[in-house]
Structure formats: structure tokens, C-alpha cells
Amino acid sequence: MRVRIDNGTCLLKPSIDMERAALALWAERLRPDEKITYKGRGPDDGEYWTVRLEAADVGLTLVGNFEEDKRAIESLRNAFFFGCNPIFVEAVGDGVRIAATRCKLCGSYVIDMPSAEWKTCQPCSERCQHELERGITHSETKELDVGNFCVKCGRAPAPTGATT
């Protein structure tokens, strides 16, 4: 399975006939914004990442065989684990496009962890009139810390002196 993060969505392209058949069933049975169930991850042995998904009684295991796939699958796992179950977007050729959720403000699809967790896309978070609160925060590296974050969009303010 080839897995690519693209414009707030994830494009899944089959590599073998079994994947092609599963994605064809999804494309046939699912409608836009229909939920896909996140069924967990692993086994991860350092060689590859896996994520298990299910929809319309069809299970699919995404296995990252290439470095780019591994990064995309890890990003998906984090978005689904911390945010919500993924949703079907559309069929694309012999593949499908999925997303973590939609932005609660503008309706655009989101796939990254902070956007999925807070259901707020990056452009909307940049326009947010932040209301900061002190509490537990975490980053893409999954490190926990205590700091300030916005209670509306979930983003932390840029460190003093940082440029964006």
C-alpha cells in the first residue's frame, strides 16, 4: 500500500490485488464523510508501521514498507488515536482518499494530529483569537509538558523570539 499525506487528506493507493479489492469495496460502499473505524496499530518492529482500519465490513491493514509510507502511517496513527476515527473522502482512480475529520470552523479536511485533536485546521488556528490556559500539552513527538495552549484551537503560542 502506498500512503501519501496530501492537502489535509491521506491518499491510499494499492500495491497488490488484495489491497486493490479492499479499496474497491470501500469506494463502492462508502459515501463522503462516512466513518472508518480505527482498529489499532502494530506490530511495529522498527522495520515498518502498521495501522488497522475497517469500514463497510471490510478490514484494511496499512503497512509502511517505504520510509515515506512509514512517516505517513505514523502521522495517521497519531491523528486517529488522539483525534477521532477517520472518515472516507472519495475514490481516486484505484485508490481512496481519507481524512481524520473536518475542521469545525471552515469544514476543510484535516489529517495531522493537532488539527484532528482540536478539529481546527492550521489556517483557522492561525486566525484564532487565542484564549490561553495553562495545562498539559504534547507535541508531534508525543512529549508531555506543562505549558500554555489555546482552549479554542489547541495550539500553543510560539516561543518568545521564534519566527513562523
N, C-alpha and C positions, 0 to 999 in steps of 0.2 A: 504494500500500500504506500503510495506517495502521499505525503501530508504537507500542505503548504498553508501558512498563515497569510491572508491576503485581504486587506481593506476591511478589517473588523470581522472577517469570517475565516473559516478553515475549509480549504478545498481538499477533498479526499478523492484520489484517483487510483483505480485498481491496478495491481501489478500482475495478478493471476486470475484465472477464470472464476474461482470460488469467490474472490472479492468482488469481481465484476457482477456475479449473480446476486450477491447480497445487496450491493449498491443499487442494482436494477430494481430489486424488490422495494427498497426504500423509496426510490424515485417514483415507482408506480403507486405505492400505498400511502405515502405521506403528503401532507399539504403544508404550505408555508406556515411557520411558527408552531408546528406540531412538536410536542415534547419528545425528546430522545432520552432514554434513561441511562444515566452514568452508573455502570455496574462495578466500578473499581479499577484498580491498576495492577500491574505486576504480572508475572515475576520480572523484576528488574535486576539483571545480573551485571550491570555495568556495560554490557555489550549493546543493549537495546532497551528502550522503554516500551511498555505496552499500556493501553487503555482499552477497557471493555465497554461497549455501548450496546443498547438494544432498543429497537423500535419496530412496531408492527409485527411482533413475534419473530423478528429476525435479529439475531445477535451478530455483532461485528467486533473483532479484536484488531485494534490498530497497533502495528508493530513498527517501531522506528529502526530500519535497517541502515539508514544513511544518517550522517551527522545532522543534516538539515531536518530530517524527519524526527530525530530524537529531540531536538530543540522544540519543534512544533508540538510534538506529543506531550512533552513535559509542560509546556505552556498550556495546552488544552487541559491536562490533568489538574493543574493548579486552578485554572478558571472554573472548571466544573466542580472541584472539591470545595473551593472557598466561595464560589458564587452560586451556581444553580445547575440544574440539569440542562444539557444543550438542547437546541431547537433546530429543526430542519429548515433550510432556507430555500434551496432549489436544486434541481437536477442540472448538471453541466456536462454535456456530452455523455461519456460513460461513467462519470463521477457524480459526487454530490457536494454541495456546499452546506456547512453547518455553522452555527454561532453559539455562543454561550447564552446570550439573552439579547434584549433590546434596551437601549438607553431609555430611561424613564422620562427624560425631558424632550428628546428630539425623535426618538424611535429608530435611530440607526442601530445596526447590528454591532455587537461588541464580542471580543474573544479573549482579551487579556484579563489577567486576574483582578487588578484594581477596578477596572471598568465593570467586570461581571459581578464582583462582590458588592459594589455600590450601585450597580445598574445605571452608571453615568459614564458616557463616553469621554474621551480625552478632550475634544473641543468644548463640550459643555462644562467640564471641570475647569477648563481654563477661563471660562466666562463666569464661573461661580462667584458669588459674593460670600466668601468663606466665613463660616461660623466655627471658630476653632475651639476645641475641647482637649483637655489633657487625658491621655489614656494609653492603652496597649496598642501598639502599631506593629505592622510587619511589612516586609518588602518583598520584591520578586524573589529574593534569595531565601525567603521564608524565615528570616531572622526576626525574633520578637524583641521589642524595646518599649520603653515608655517615652511618649512624646506628644506633640500636638498634631491633631488631624481635624479636618473639616467634617462636621456632622451631617452635611448635605451631600458632599461628593466623595468623602473618604480620603481625599488627597491630603498629604502633609505639605506645609509650606516649604518652599525651597530654603536650604540652609543660608544663613547670612553670608553675603558675598558671592553666592552661586549665581551663575548665569543660566538662562533657559533658552 
